[in-house]
Amino acid sequence: MTSGNNASNQTFEQHLKRLEDIAGQLDRSDVPLDTALALFEEGIKRLREASDTLTMAEGRLKELVERADGTLATTDGRPLKQEAGDADDD
């Protein structure tokens, strides 16, 4: 019935796709209560896993950002100040 058995081995995009599928199923009025509860539980699990993935990605971005000149800088989550030659005026 659900495809949540191996949810932790899936990508962020796969979690989002399944969450969209679950939301669509829950929007229907003919879903039995036990099915709706199982879908809701799976959705919560996938939402948490997708959120954890985003948190890890944010941490990685905070660690290092490569500047235009090839040097690396720590950002701590703040945007880097643009240096004179770094502006993108395209």
C-alpha positions, 0 to 999 in steps of 0.5 A: 500500500505505501512505499515508505518501507525504504524511505530513508534510502531515497533522495530529497527529490524522491521524498518530495514526489512521494509527499505530493502523491500522499497529499493528493491521496489525502485530498480525496474524499473516498480514502478510508480512515485507516489508509489516511492515517497510514498515509499521514504517518508516512508523510510525517516520516518523509517530511522529517527525512527531507528536512534533515537532508536540507539541514545537512545541506545547509551545514555543508554550505555554511562550511565552505563557499568557493569565491570567484578567484578560487579561494575558499571562505567560511560563511557561517551561514552569512553571505560573503561580502563581495570584493571589488572584482567579484560583482556580477553586473551581467 
